Amino acid sequence: MVVSSLKLSRRLSVSAEIARWLIPRLIIRGGLLFAVLGLVFVAIDRLPGNAASAILGANRTPEALAALERNLNLDKPLMARFLSWLGSAFAGDFGTSVNGVPIINLLSSALPVTLATTGMAFLVTAVLSVAIAIFWASRAEKPWISHIIDRSTVALIALPEFVVGVFLVAVFSLWLGWFPAVTITAEGLPTQISMYALPVMALVIPQAAWNSRMLFAAFEDASHNTAVRNAELNGIVGNQLALRHILPLSAPTFATSMATTAGVLVAGTVTVEALFNHPGVGLLVSNAVAQRDISVILAVLAVTGAIILVLLTVADAIKVAFTPKVQL
């Protein structure tokens, strides 16, 4: 009974320490999200024209422009408009777009597509990263193979998703003709599953390179572990050693890396969707920028930023849970 109470007390103490470590980081990230929303609001407001001029076009009259600006509340001071939007957003009301459509409706149709793209990219990244890391580790005795993988992954990590996407379009769409260059939609969804291929590949390539390096480094560290050395002395080698001893020791590092990758993929999807005309929040932002629709842009940033914030906090929690003495 006493032993059980001590164990429970120790677990509660560790949980409290983890919470004390995570909560300040969550608050800092929330503050950064708030600051980004404010900066974006100011930046878009400083662009030439506004939503009213975008709607009326070049043949607008001053009277019509002034009337529409009053209707869209664009005649109010900048800070008043931002605080008004922020208060409504905290209440769960993102308002309406300049076209009169409730923004929550736009998000409810675009966000599932973005999350589907992100989810597919996440799964492919996880599988491909493990495969590359295992192949890399199994060829460690051949320096030239290890050198090629090492240099290739470094180069791929440095490539933005947009650049990767342009390359994929040039090769797999324009040259080989295997996949469509842009997404054709019906009722807000891609008409063919193949239209997910290039956006997912553009997201996967840099992240698979990063995570395979992280997992390979974890393999290297695990191979020097005392338990692994003892297993080798007991005659356990090859795949059995890797699956029973090295991979479990490497799992915490890989889990943390993939949790961070999930947040990066959400951000990258916004860029990739605009490139491929994919009907997610990226395309929604692209159209909103063209219309100077600040409310839609801020709503997308707030929702995707909150998702990224949660995912990064989960990554921190995984890291601390597995190495509390190091992290706290």
Salt bridges, closest charged atoms under 4 A:
GLU17 OE2 - ARG20 NH2 2.06
ASP45 OD2 - ARG46 NH1 2.78
ASP45 OD1 - ARG81 NH2 2.76
ASP150 OD2 - ARG151 NH1 2.38
ASP150 OD1 - ARG213 NH1 2.66
ASP316 OD2 - ARG29 NH1 2.79
